[in-house]
């Protein structure tokens, strides 16, 4: 699940409830908003206080607005290094690097989860499946079944595999519940 807390301090008590129990975090600032950049350190600290050490990235958004940028590239890189976070420069408007952020965090979390489970059970790491949504979109339906391409990670190697996904049940219109009475 993904929550956008919008970074508004007046809702601080509420936002903590949203990211409590999170397994990964994206701390985003706008290239055109200095205040949002200055708040990164504070937001990272709040997430760590509530969630502990979880996979986290810093995202500089709106890089398509280069002429309006108020933060220098070297400043952003220094902040990311200092906070030990991977940095992504994105443009939601141009759909640039957005998927890479979530693919990276999913892989980091699943690797961490896999290691924790192996440690608890004293077992070797297992394979982990990550949906490859870009190729799933391009696959066309044949009959009523849809197929989705996936990536399997086994000891650092990625192998393509196909899984079958059954269609969801159709809900019939005009079907009344036996306990429902119309007045």
Secondary structure, 3 states (H helix, E strand, C coil): CCCCCCCCHHHHHHHHHHHCCCCEEEEEEECCCHHHHHCHHHHHHHHHHHHCCCEEEEEEECCCCHHHCCCCHHHHHHHHHHCCCEEEECECCCCECHHHHHHHHHHHHHHHHHHHHHHHHCCCCCCEEEECHHHHHHCCCECCEEEEEEEEEECCEEEEEEEEECCCCCCCCCCCCCCCCCC
